[in-house]
């Protein structure tokens, strides 16, 4: 019973960390990477579809993303979806490929993005703490139902706290890496 609670808490914390890293990958740095287009959708015959489902997304060079739609009639909708996104990108069609140059970030924009990343990290820490709280409540319920002793509950709470500390440290490490990436010129 206790091991199930710990295992579930660890899995949830791991998913929270992965979600945070996915959110970090959406925050644009000065370098090009295909992951920043993953969350964009395009209208594909009436259905909202991810861009990487209707086009081949590649890196042309360190500062340019190339998007090559599988169908000719998708050039306009793909280009429009990229332009209308909150990413601040300006795609240009050249023959059979849409080129997306990544503009240099200004110092002010870097600081703004750093604040956004810190907010995401705080949300990740809150999620991990909420998982800890839920696990501790489950342990208290087991004690109340007399399924485990109070000593077992105390040891399990200590283990869950160590788990929480470990995941918060990993979030902190991911935040420092992302901030360094953002501030690099």
Buried (B, 14 or more C-beta within 10 A) or exposed (E): EBEEBBEBBBEBBBEBBEBBBEBBBBBBBBEBBBEBBBBBBBBBEEEEBBBBEBBEBEEBEEBEBBBBBEEEEBBEBBBEBBBEBEBEBEBEBEEEBBBBBBEEBEEEBBEEBBEBBEEBBEBBBEBBBEBBEBBBEBBEEBBEEEEBEEEBBEBBBEBBEEBBEEBBEBBEEBBEEBBEBBBEE
